[in-house]
Amino acid sequence: MKTFVIGDIHGRCAQLHALLDLLPRDRSTDKLVFLGDLIDRGPDVPGCVDLVVGLCSENPERVLCLRGNHEQMLLDFLDNDNLIWVETATGSDRTFEQYTATPLRLNVEADFDYARDLLTEKIPANQIEFLRQLPFYHEDDFALYVHAGLESGKHPSESSPHALLWTRDMDFYKSYHGKPCVFGHTPTPFLPLRGRLGRHGIYVFHSAIGIDTGYNLQSPLSCLSLPDFTLYQAFADGQTSTHQITRLIPETLKEMQRKAAKAGGQD
């Protein structure tokens, strides 16, 4: 049994399809975990959400998606709790236009209400409901899985939702030694240099494992499989790659690999 973990997608539906096709996943035994941020910035947000909703619905015991800060911002906007989602830097204009076929224009106060009502009407109800029920973390035998990171010394069940969705804690990146924790949110080029693996590499330092490998025309969409530590990547130009990572693997996962190799040698 393996767990395949996919980092922030941000509307890159074609890359997601290519990545899923690349994975040697046994749907009856292996788990698939999405770390959130399905929406905003990319060329096909509705397609991404629809695909992930379908995968989760077809196999809820083996496929799950976590809540990202972009999903939370969208829900807060729809619920009239916060307007941060419509700020330019979030890439929300791409999501809005793809769902509504209308440019996002916010010039006067009434425009916010219009945009909220139109988006609520145009996003399929099952997709909104899906986003509302997304969990903040997951845990299995191999690792903890969160969108952004952990509060110092705390299990995800004890960490605040804000930390799980938003934290960019340098102490976590550099000093976390607990159960391996796989996270996205912060692109690996912005994480500490020590721990970055290769040009398009993930980040591994002690037990912190970052797999958001960025969002631009050169950035891959990345998936890490555990406990074997194989990295699968799909690029915007259609290229894919697979890397067997051997450096800096957390000791708990090394022990699992040793046990698996020993068991295989006894067959």
C-alpha positions, 0 to 999 in steps of 0.5 A: 500500500502506498500514499500518493500526495499531490501539491497545489494544483491551481487550475492546471487541469491538463497537468493534473490529468497527465500526472494522474496518468503517470502514477502507478496507483493501485486504486484498490489499495493505494491512497491519493491525497490532494493538499488543497488549492485546486482553484485560482490562477490556472486555465481550467479551475472548474475542470480541476474541481470537477475532476477531484470531486469525481475521484473523491466520490468514486472512491472515498475510502482511498481518495481525499482532498484537503482544504487550501487557503484559496478554497477558504478565501472563496468560501469566506467571500461567498459567505460575506465574511471576508473580501481577501479572495477578490484581491488581484494577487490571489488569481481569483479573477481567473476562477470567477471568469471561468465559472461565470463567463464574465470578467470580475469588475469591482468598481462600486460597493454593489459590484461585490454583491453582484459578483457574489450572487453570480458566482453562487449561481454559477458554481455547481452546488455539489462543488460548493458543498464539496469545498465546504466539507474539505478537512484541514488535515489527514494522517496515515501510517506514513505521515501527516498531511496539511496544506501549509504547516503545523503550529510548533509542537502541535499535532494537526488536531491541536493546530488552529485552522488558520495555521494549517491553511496559512502558516509560513513558519521558518522554524517549522521548515528548519526544525520540525522533527516529528512524524513526517509532515507533507505540506504545500502552500509555499512554493519550494523555491521560497523555502530555505535553500538547504533542503531543496532537491534539484531544480524542480525539487521538493523540499525535505529537511528533517521531517518537513516535506514541501511539495508545492513546486511553484506556479509558472510556465516552467513549474511542474505539478508534483506528486510524492509517493510514500513510503518509497519517496518517488517523485512524479511530475507533469509540466505545462508543455506535456513532458513528465518525469519520475525521480527516485529520491534517495537523499534526506529521507526522514528516518521513519520512512527509511525504516519502512523502506528497510522493512519492505525490502526485507519482506520482499527478500523473504518472498 
